Amino acid sequence: QAAQRGRDLAMALSRELFQTCGPDLAVQLILAVTYTLAWLGGLLFLSRKIVIPWSHHQEWRDRHSFLQHHSFKKVFGVDLEMDTVLQISVDDACNSIQYFIGALMTLPAVVSPRLLSPDASAALARHGALSLLGWQIQIEARILWIRFMGTEEEKALKPPAYCAVILAMHLPMLLLAVPMNLHHYDCHQFHEMIFVLQTGNLICNMQQFHGWAMDTASFGGLKLLKRTMRKTMPFIFWCRGLRFALTAASVVNHLQANDSTYSLRFFSSLALAVLATLNSKMLRDTASKFYRLGFVAEGQKCFPDSEDHKNIVRQVAHDVLRAMDVESIHDLVIPKKQYLRKTKQEMYDDDRDD
């Protein structure tokens, strides 16, 4: 009889945790911790044991590592080893797994709850919110670990401005995921907001990884990059721009009308407004760099055999791909004087080397 009670309790707990993702604080916290540990261990294993060994046999490895090395040196002033550069890039690319799973979890609730049952669709969407929350918590935990326990080189890659930007990008989910799952667990607008965020990030990451594999200095590689970007850019602007702004505004209106907690309404509205602003800056930067890529591509026709122009094309193409990354927001908030000072110092060093 005791064994039967134990089995019944385990079944009830399993159903509450995984089948319904019930609106109970203990259930939400247990699942948030579970997703945090799963993404922390799973993504590190995927990156270190599978993707990095695979990348050693890819012809684009050295080309991409060189461009990323230049970016880190320009933005952070750090001269990294090529293996370290590749490891950081692969870690970022592996985040696509989380984006894909999170978008898949929220898809039934967004497209049509009747794909499953309405309750099952809403439960999956609540899991999607906690999955995104857990992934963001492990990123913040890794940043804190580096800031307090990392080497000087690691700390240089995570300056205070970078940490503030990443926290601002993650703040809406840190504030909203658990309260929405507790008190507004069937809010369609919130589930759609998570879906467009995850889908936009997934498209950007896949476009980046695809772009890395191309030799953009060749006419065929550059043409293919421009063709694929013309197809993905509308989806990126829709997900990260227009549709996100509309769903975020709907979430704020929902909270204003249905939630009596003033602090939640105020801080969530502020966090979503900050995220929308950062998204708009990133999209504007991506569009301007893609526009510049078109001019550089025209110049390639005039200088098809110039190694200097090929290096320029590679750098401009890399800048466009980097602009799609959420971490590129940091590049936009560096004080202009600091950026110009670094650029002038690099020009001086190049002239001295010549």
Helices and strands as residue ranges (DSSP letters): H 2-14, I 15-19, H 25-45, I 46-51, H 52-55, H 61-76, H 82-111, G 113-115, H 118-149, H 152-156, H 160-183, H 188-212, H 219-237, I 238-242, H 243-258, H 262-302, H 307-323, G 326-328, H 329-333, H 336-353
